Amino acid sequence: MKKDLWGYVVILATALLLQYLVELKWSGTLALKSAGIVPWTIDIVAYVAFGAVAGLALRHRALRWRLLLIALIAIVPHVVFEITHGSDPAYPYIGLIFIVPDLIWTMIGAALATALTRRRVPSP
């Protein structure tokens, strides 16, 4: 049971690392030198993958704990970045608004992983 929590911590740390990488290293490059769809595609793919892996790692946990822990994957990186680096003066707290789409992508990934790995019980 502790193995699933270690897997979860790795996923959460990876999400946090991705947040810092995108915000500090790639934000200007992605915003100025690529199509607008590129950052959104990276975000969608990353958070669907985080949700899917977390859904698989936490499948033996109770549903309410699973939902809370998976939601934290979308919430913690944005909140920690806001606390450590502050807000953009032009758009205060915009990073916190992006929690909502990331939460949606994470839950979609977890739901897909659960649906695709659910064992079907043969009918008698």
N, C-alpha and C positions, 0 to 999 in steps of 0.2 A: 504494500500500500504506500510506503514511503517513496518507492521508485516513481510512482506517478506524479508525486509532488515535486520531485527533483526534475522530472521532465517538464513540468509546468513552469518551474522557476527558470529553466533554460529558455523556454519559449518567451516568457515575460522579459527576460534579459535581452533576448534577441530583438524583441519589439522595441524595447527602450534604446538599444544600440541603433536600430534602423531609424528611429525618430531623430536621434542626435546626428546621425550621418546625413540624413536628408536635410535637416534644418541647417546644419553648420557647414556642410561640404557641398551639397548638390543644389541647394535652394535657388541660388542665383543662376546656376548653369541650367537647371531644368526649366526654370521660369523664363529665361531669356533666350535660350538656344534650342528649345525643342517645342514641339506642338503641345498645345494645352492638354491634350489627352494623355500624354506620356506620364506626368506625375500622378494622375488619377488612376491610370492602369497599374502603375507600380504599387500604389496604395491598395487598390482592390485585390490584386493578386497576393500581395504580402499578407493582408489581414484575413483573406479567405484561407490562405495556407496556415496562418497562426491559429485561426479558429478550428480548422480541421485537425491539426496536430494536437491542439489542446483538448478537443472533443474526444479524440482517441486516447490520449494520455489519462484523461479524467473519467473515462467511461464507467469505472467502478464506484465512483462517488455518487452521493445522493444528488438528485436533479437540482435542488436549490443551490447547493454548493457548487455544482458544475456551472450553472448559469452565472453565479456571482464571480467565480474565478475566471471564466471566459470573458465576462464583461470587463474585468480589471485589465485584461490584455489591451483593450481599446482605450481605457481611461488613464491608467498609470503613466504611459509614456508622454501623453500630452500634458498632464498635470505636473509631472516632474520637470518637464522642459519649461513650462510656464514659471514654476517656482525658481528654477536655477538661472534662467536667462531673461525672464520678464516678458512683457508683451511688446509687440510692434506698436510704436506710438501712433502710427497712422490707423491701425486696426486693432484696438485694444481687445485682448482676450479672444482673438480669432482662432488661436490654436485650440481653445477649449470647445469652440463650435464644431471643429472637425472630429470631435469625439463621436458625434452622432453617426456620420457615415461609417466611421471605422467600427463602431459598435454593430451596425447593420451587417457589414462585411464579415466580421468575426462570427457573429451568430449564424449567418448563412453557411460559412465554412464548417462550423460545428454541427449544424443540422445536416448538411450533406454527408459529413463523415459518419454521423450516427445512422443516417438512413441507408447509406451504402454498406455499412458493416454489420447492420443488425442481422442477427441469425434468425432465420425463419424456422419456426417450429412446424414440423409436418402435422397436418390434421389427421386425427385418428380415423 
